[in-house]
Amino acid sequence: MGSIDTIALRRSGLRLPRSGVLQLLSALLTLGLAWYHTGRTRKQLSKLSDEALRDLGLTRSAAEEEALRPFWDSRATDIFRPW
């Protein structure tokens, strides 16, 4: 049997397989940050004045509709879709 390619974590001494676990953690962290940003942006959009929305070319109803969408309903999840 060949040895598993591992990476040593300095302080804990814990050894993890480099390929699968770290890639998965990285993908989950990236997705979580994207979802956080999407939710935060939608909340801020709902708080804009009518004048600011007009500057963006949006109506109040369009902004409210966007703000009501769930954070996971975004382009961030496109990387996980097979089509």
PASE-162871 format. One line per field, with one value per atom (N, C-alpha, C): atom name; y, x, z. Coordinates in nm, 4 decimals, padded with zeros to 6 digits. Layout:
BEGIN
zadren <- (CA/...)
py <- (Y/...)
px <- (X/...)
pz <- (Z/...)
//
This chain:
BEGIN
zadren <- (N/CA/C/N/CA/C/N/CA/C/N/CA/C/N/CA/C/N/CA/C/N/CA/C/N/CA/C/N/CA/C/N/CA/C/N/CA/C/N/CA/C/N/CA/C/N/CA/C/N/CA/C/N/CA/C/N/CA/C/N/CA/C/N/CA/C/N/CA/C/N/CA/C/N/CA/C/N/CA/C/N/CA/C/N/CA/C/N/CA/C/N/CA/C/N/CA/C/N/CA/C/N/CA/C/N/CA/C/N/CA/C/N/CA/C/N/CA/C/N/CA/C/N/CA/C/N/CA/C/N/CA/C/N/CA/C/N/CA/C/N/CA/C/N/CA/C/N/CA/C/N/CA/C/N/CA/C/N/CA/C/N/CA/C/N/CA/C/N/CA/C/N/CA/C/N/CA/C/N/CA/C/N/CA/C/N/CA/C/N/CA/C/N/CA/C/N/CA/C/N/CA/C/N/CA/C/N/CA/C/N/CA/C/N/CA/C/N/CA/C/N/CA/C/N/CA/C/N/CA/C/N/CA/C/N/CA/C/N/CA/C/N/CA/C/N/CA/C/N/CA/C/N/CA/C/N/CA/C/N/CA/C/N/CA/C/N/CA/C/N/CA/C/N/CA/C/N/CA/C/N/CA/C/N/CA/C/N/CA/C)
py <- (-00.1198/00.0000/00.1238/00.2231/00.3492/00.4358/00.5300/00.6182/00.7263/00.7714/00.8793/01.0114/01.0937/01.2263/01.3077/01.3500/01.4219/01.5565/01.6382/01.7685/01.7741/01.8157/01.8229/01.9611/01.9636/02.0897/02.1136/02.2241/02.2499/02.2332/02.2995/02.2998/02.1742/02.1245/02.0107/01.8769/01.8724/01.7468/01.6585/01.7073/01.6333/01.6262/01.5092/01.4926/01.4601/01.5353/01.5175/01.4843/01.4052/01.3855/01.5183/01.5538/01.6833/01.6964/01.5946/01.6075/01.6325/01.5388/01.5466/01.6394/01.6239/01.6972/01.8476/01.8880/02.0309/02.0966/02.0256/02.0809/02.0980/02.0001/02.0094/02.1251/02.1375/02.2477/02.3826/02.3911/02.5154/02.5516/02.4525/02.4765/02.5194/02.4539/02.4888/02.6285/02.6630/02.7970/02.9025/02.8773/02.9708/02.9884/02.8785/02.8855/02.9588/02.9297/02.9980/03.1479/03.1890/03.3324/03.3973/03.3276/03.3806/03.3953/03.2957/03.3038/03.4168/03.4358/03.5458/03.6795/03.6951/03.8187/03.8429/03.7373/03.7500/03.7939/03.7305/03.7672/03.9090/03.9466/04.0816/04.1872/04.1600/04.2530/04.2702/04.1603/04.1688/04.2456/04.2298/04.3050/04.4548/04.4897/04.6299/04.6883/04.6092/04.6546/04.6944/04.6178/04.6467/04.7759/04.8244/04.9452/05.0722/05.0592/05.1768/05.2655/05.3927/05.4871/05.4711/05.5257/05.5203/05.5922/05.6991/05.7744/05.6901/05.6211/05.5357/05.4200/05.3655/05.2575/05.3070/05.4274/05.4851/05.5012/05.5423/05.5553/05.4211/05.3137/05.1803/05.1228/05.1944/05.1475/05.0418/05.0445/04.9473/05.0155/04.9422/04.9907/04.9346/04.9933/04.9459/04.8008/04.7691/04.6323/04.5313/04.5686/04.4792/04.4572/04.5634/04.5529/04.4646/04.4805/04.3990/04.2525/04.2303/04.0930/04.0266/04.0994/04.0461/04.0225/04.1137/04.1028/03.9840/03.9422/03.8300/03.6943/03.6919/03.5642/03.5092/03.3778/03.3190/03.3345/03.3386/03.3615/03.2538/03.1309/03.0218/03.0242/03.1072/03.1194/03.2258/03.1858/03.2815/03.2112/03.2874/03.2318/03.1587/03.1783/03.1127/02.9610/02.9109/02.7664/02.7076/02.7892/02.7388/02.6428/02.6596/02.5716/02.4284/02.4085/02.2752/02.2097/02.2816/02.2244/02.1524/02.0312/01.9544/02.0012/02.0843/02.1281/02.2654)
px <- (00.0834/00.0000/00.0862/00.0400/00.1103/00.0686/00.1501/00.1164/00.0195/-00.0613/-00.1568/-00.0837/-00.1068/-00.0465/-00.1142/-00.0405/-00.0989/-00.0327/-00.1002/-00.0471/-00.0517/00.0548/00.0606/00.0162/-00.0729/-00.1134/-00.0206/00.0465/00.1587/00.1270/00.0281/00.0068/-00.0606/-00.1590/-00.2346/-00.1691/-00.0859/-00.0255/-00.1214/-00.2422/-00.3416/-00.3006/-00.3205/-00.2835/-00.4097/-00.4322/-00.5505/-00.5093/-00.5884/-00.5609/-00.5754/-00.4789/-00.4765/-00.5877/-00.6108/-00.6983/-00.8441/-00.9099/-01.0536/-01.1033/-01.0529/-01.1063/-01.0833/-00.9640/-00.9347/-01.0098/-01.0252/-01.1019/-01.2476/-01.3024/-01.4402/-01.4583/-01.3706/-01.3792/-01.3664/-01.2772/-01.2592/-01.3852/-01.4455/-01.5685/-01.6827/-01.6952/-01.8018/-01.7821/-01.6587/-01.6301/-01.6619/-01.6226/-01.6502/-01.7998/-01.8729/-02.0178/-02.0828/-02.0386/-02.0934/-02.0710/-01.9524/-01.9241/-02.0082/-02.0273/-02.1106/-02.2548/-02.3060/-02.4419/-02.4562/-02.3567/-02.3597/-02.3663/-02.2826/-02.2788/-02.4123/-02.4703/-02.5988/-02.7081/-02.7161/-02.8183/-02.8012/-02.6769/-02.6490/-02.6832/-02.6471/-02.6750/-02.8250/-02.8990/-03.0448/-03.1094/-03.0588/-03.1119/-03.0850/-02.9650/-02.9308/-03.0152/-03.0425/-03.1244/-03.2637/-03.3178/-03.4526/-03.4578/-03.3423/-03.3381/-03.3086/-03.2836/-03.2512/-03.3737/-03.3487/-03.4571/-03.5052/-03.6245/-03.6782/-03.5860/-03.5241/-03.4320/-03.3085/-03.2547/-03.1383/-03.1751/-03.2941/-03.3389/-03.3554/-03.4081/-03.4202/-03.2838/-03.1847/-03.0483/-02.9956/-03.0392/-02.9977/-03.0858/-03.1930/-03.2848/-03.3814/-03.4109/-03.5012/-03.6245/-03.7328/-03.8533/-03.8559/-03.9387/-03.9525/-04.0013/-04.0976/-04.1514/-04.0453/-03.9609/-03.8540/-03.7511/-03.7196/-03.6239/-03.6797/-03.8080/-03.8702/-03.8777/-03.9077/-03.9126/-03.7752/-03.6713/-03.5351/-03.4970/-03.5335/-03.4988/-03.5677/-03.6818/-03.7549/-03.7025/-03.6184/-03.5615/-03.4681/-03.4646/-03.3739/-03.2276/-03.1384/-02.9964/-02.9369/-02.9887/-02.9308/-02.9773/-03.0777/-03.1276/-03.0450/-02.9257/-02.8348/-02.7447/-02.6668/-02.5740/-02.4588/-02.4416/-02.3323/-02.3453/-02.4689/-02.4887/-02.4753/-02.4558/-02.4433/-02.3262/-02.2220/-02.1064/-02.1364/-02.2475/-02.2837/-02.3901/-02.4384/-02.5386/-02.4716/-02.5192/-02.4551/-02.4918/-02.5926/-02.6323/-02.5860)
pz <- (00.0000/00.0000/00.0000/-00.0747/-00.0768/00.0407/00.0733/00.1852/00.1385/00.2308/00.2015/00.2101/00.1087/00.1095/00.2187/00.3178/00.4311/00.4507/00.5268/00.5663/00.7186/00.7780/00.9243/00.9708/01.0638/01.1242/01.2423/01.2433/01.3340/01.4819/01.5313/01.6763/01.7276/01.6564/01.7083/01.6780/01.5755/01.5366/01.4582/01.4326/01.3567/01.2102/01.1493/01.0090/00.9296/00.8236/00.7397/00.5971/00.5265/00.3843/00.3119/00.2312/00.1655/00.0626/-00.0146/-00.1299/-00.0948/-00.0327/-00.0155/00.0929/00.2125/00.3276/00.3140/00.2789/00.2697/00.1540/00.0444/-00.0670/-00.0288/00.0413/00.0855/00.1835/00.2809/00.3768/00.3081/00.2126/00.1383/00.0609/-00.0052/-00.0816/00.0098/00.1252/00.2197/00.2785/00.3085/00.3597/00.2535/00.1320/00.0221/00.0021/00.0035/-00.0131/00.1042/00.2245/00.3423/00.3381/00.2970/00.2852/00.1754/00.0654/-00.0427/00.0035/00.0767/00.1288/00.2286/00.3144/00.4108/00.3376/00.2363/00.1595/00.0884/00.0313/-00.0380/00.0582/00.1738/00.2724/00.3225/00.3481/00.3974/00.2912/00.1676/00.0593/00.0393/00.0458/00.0292/00.1429/00.2641/00.3772/00.3587/00.3133/00.2893/00.1771/00.0744/-00.0371/00.0117/00.1039/00.1545/00.2355/00.2819/00.3639/00.2855/00.1548/00.0743/00.0548/00.0397/00.0136/-00.1309/-00.1581/-00.2943/-00.3926/-00.3471/-00.4332/-00.4682/-00.3696/-00.3949/-00.4878/-00.4694/-00.5579/-00.7010/-00.7160/-00.8509/-00.9158/-00.8368/-00.8897/-00.9407/-00.8781/-00.9205/-01.0309/-01.0627/-01.1655/-01.1154/-00.9837/-00.9239/-00.8670/-00.8658/-00.7997/-00.6575/-00.5745/-00.4362/-00.4362/-00.5233/-00.5251/-00.5711/-00.6672/-00.7131/-00.6011/-00.5273/-00.4170/-00.3061/-00.2744/-00.1704/-00.2124/-00.3399/-00.3908/-00.3799/-00.4150/-00.4049/-00.2594/-00.1718/-00.0294/00.0372/-00.0139/00.0442/-00.0010/-00.1031/-00.1484/-00.0413/-00.0228/00.0764/00.0338/00.1304/00.1020/00.0131/00.0212/-00.0581/-00.2029/-00.2341/-00.3707/-00.4429/-00.4831/-00.5455/-00.6455/-00.7164/-00.8142/-00.7464/-00.6172/-00.5450/-00.5503/-00.5582/-00.5605/-00.7007/-00.8025/-00.9393/-00.9562/-00.8765/-00.8902/-00.8475/-00.7740/-00.7283/-00.8169/-00.9193/-01.0081/-01.1231/-01.1537/-01.2608/-01.4008/-01.4164/-01.5505/-01.5841)
//
